[in-house]
Amino acid sequence: MKRPAKRSAVAPPAALPAVDLRVRIGPLELANPVVTASGTFGYGDEYAHLMDVAALGAVITKTVTVKPRAGNAPQRIAETPSGMLNSIGLENVGLERFQAQKLPTLRALGATIIASLGGETPHELEHLLGALGGEPGVGGFEINFSCPNVAKGGTRYWAVPRRLERTLRRLRPLTQAALIAKLPPEMALLPDLARACEAGGADALTAVNTFVGMSVDLSHMRFRIGRGTGGLSGPAIKPLALACCAEAVRSVTIPVMGSGGIMNATDALEFIAVGATAVQVGTLSFIRPRGALEVLDGLVAPLAARGVRRLADWRGCMLRAEPAQPAAAGPSSSPRKTARAARAASAARLQRKA
């Protein structure tokens, strides 16, 4: 099968110049920053008849576990005001079938592949990465440390900085591909979890997974999600996810992929403005299957209109403009010196990521 050519710079309307959208996630260079979020785009091939999946920066697969999983009992999805609750429970075909069937199909489409991996223990993650770490055409692995919808190996188990660091140190030697840690939306824990992942050898972070939510149907006196709680996604969580993304960016020097409520190009540019290197589109794909491609196609015109020629020049522009944080030093630190130090630190982080 002939692979379609990828776009490193998308051509805007004739009156505007092109913008270089390339980004780097550790050893992986993406043609653009728009990525599909795990669990919202199947294994990629389900969307191939509707769009050119190779045009996206990357496709992140459904989370793969060692053994096949049937997932949680119904009801699994419920609509909420400006959002969606889901409790799929990491339903997937398992390692063996993913490696034999799903991965070759997606590879044939010419897409940049990031495989999402999930395990109940560090040993299970080692098993998965040991089997898949050298697979040709897989540019990266997103380790799902933050699923809110499973009883074992979910957010609560992994929300321990030392456990994250030790696990990533064990995973790091198993692949030369990009290693990405997907974090939970726990604002108080986020800086420590992010720094632990960086210390363990992660090339990048995803900030963040879905928020835990609940919905009640009083007409039938039941929960709208069979498990009671589910992961909340969609426009309702965007302000929360945006703050989490910025907090992660401030905490580490490695790239951060922003995720949560991105429904259009403006949303994506907001995440990049607070320092995200790339963005993940999730719930939008349920509403409009070509939504991720629409986000990509909408990035260039507003950047070009502002005179931005490289996406890297836009990244973190809001952090460069943010007010200085209160000084942690003693009374001898003047407000002017504190502001200068904050701007210098922010600029240094952005320079390292560019």
LINKA-V321435 format. One record per backbone hydrogen bond with DSSP energy under -0.5 kcal/mol. CO is the residue of the C=O (numbers start at 1). NH is the residue of the N-H. Records with the same first field share a line. If there is no record, write none. Layout:
# LINKA-V321435
CO = NH / NH
This chain:
# LINKA-V321435
6 = 8
8 = 21
10 = 12 / 19
13 = 16
19 = 10 / 21
20 = 311
23 = 30
24 = 26
25 = 28
27 = 29
28 = 25 / 30
30 = 23
33 = 35 / 279
34 = 57 / 58
35 = 281
36 = 60
37 = 40
41 = 44
42 = 62
44 = 47
45 = 48
47 = 50 / 51
51 = 53
52 = 55
53 = 56
58 = 36 / 60
59 = 61 / 114
64 = 118
65 = 95
66 = 95 / 96
69 = 92
75 = 226
76 = 87
78 = 85
80 = 83
82 = 236
83 = 80
84 = 233
85 = 78
86 = 231
88 = 72
92 = 69
93 = 97
94 = 98
95 = 99
96 = 100
97 = 101 / 102
98 = 103
101 = 105
102 = 106
103 = 107
104 = 108
105 = 109
106 = 109 / 111
107 = 110
111 = 113
112 = 59
113 = 139 / 140
114 = 61
115 = 142
116 = 64
117 = 144
121 = 125
122 = 126
123 = 127
124 = 128
125 = 129
126 = 130
127 = 131
128 = 132
129 = 133
132 = 135
135 = 138
137 = 113 / 139
139 = 178
140 = 115
141 = 143 / 180
142 = 117 / 144
143 = 145 / 182
147 = 150 / 155
154 = 158
155 = 159
158 = 160
160 = 163 / 164
161 = 165
162 = 166
163 = 167
164 = 168
165 = 169
166 = 170
167 = 171
168 = 172
169 = 173
171 = 174
172 = 175
178 = 141 / 180
179 = 203 / 204
180 = 143 / 182
181 = 183 / 206
182 = 145
183 = 208 / 209
184 = 186
185 = 187
186 = 189 / 190
187 = 191
189 = 193
190 = 194
191 = 195
192 = 196
193 = 197
194 = 198
195 = 199
196 = 200
197 = 201 / 202
198 = 201
203 = 255
204 = 181
205 = 207 / 257
206 = 183
207 = 259
211 = 232
213 = 230
215 = 224 / 225
216 = 218
217 = 220 / 221 / 222
222 = 217
225 = 228
227 = 229
228 = 215
230 = 213 / 232
231 = 86
232 = 211
233 = 84
234 = 237
235 = 238
237 = 241
238 = 242
239 = 243
240 = 244
241 = 245
242 = 246
243 = 247
244 = 248
245 = 249
246 = 250
247 = 251
248 = 251 / 252
255 = 205
256 = 258 / 277 / 278
257 = 207
258 = 280
261 = 263
264 = 268
265 = 269
266 = 270
267 = 271
268 = 272
269 = 273
270 = 274
271 = 276
272 = 275 / 316
273 = 318 / 319
278 = 258
279 = 35
280 = 260 / 282
281 = 37
282 = 285
283 = 286 / 287
284 = 288
288 = 291
290 = 294
291 = 295
292 = 296
293 = 297
294 = 298
296 = 299 / 300
298 = 302
299 = 303
300 = 304
301 = 305
302 = 306
303 = 306 / 308
304 = 307
307 = 309
309 = 20
310 = 313 / 314
311 = 314 / 315
314 = 317
316 = 320
317 = 321
318 = 322
330 = 333
332 = 334
334 = 338
335 = 339
336 = 340
337 = 341
338 = 342
339 = 343
340 = 344
341 = 345
342 = 346
343 = 347
344 = 348
345 = 349
346 = 350
347 = 351
348 = 352
349 = 353
350 = 354
